[in-house]
């Protein structure tokens, strides 16, 4: 089956630093990837759509200058949380859309900002 | 907005029984609904997709229904096992591939 990986699986950083999270589709190409955020006991909230070769589109209320997205190839999208603050601590999950239009999710990245 | 509601936050059942989870949506019927399983600290895993014109879909011990009149989907786990304990998420598609998720129902199956 289609596999999506994320790296790192967890990260702890100091307030004010930037953190990069990678999302890779391991055995298929994905022109579209999505980034979600999930707070404890809450649902996944879509942050942005990452399109290979073009700019990401952001959902309402998500700051594009704070959450930088780069979809450099058909198998890799990166999310950079710039100048992270404690309120950015969350579980970040990516997904990749396969040729069959199914979304396959990565295992998630736990971010803790101190 | 394309709202998805899963009314039950938690469901505790005895092993061997059938778990039934409810997902309600607002506004127009989506072209399809999807159900995912999420274990603690992990990303969601796709289980089933049911289209608007399908009444019912099955996969092993799982069954999903889609009622456009009630604007509701039901998700059944038959002959439940402790290994089925997880959070189950309902999602509706909009604007091509985007998904709007419900808050999820956490199922606990007691041995």
Interface residues (C-beta under 8 A of the other chain):
Chain A: X4 X6 X32 X34 X41 X42 X43 X44 X45 X46 X49 X91 X93 X95 X97 X101 X102 X103 X104 X105 X106 X107 X108 X110
Chain B: X34 X36 X41 X42 X43 X44 X45 X46 X49 X89 X97 X98 X99 X100 X101 X102 X103 X104
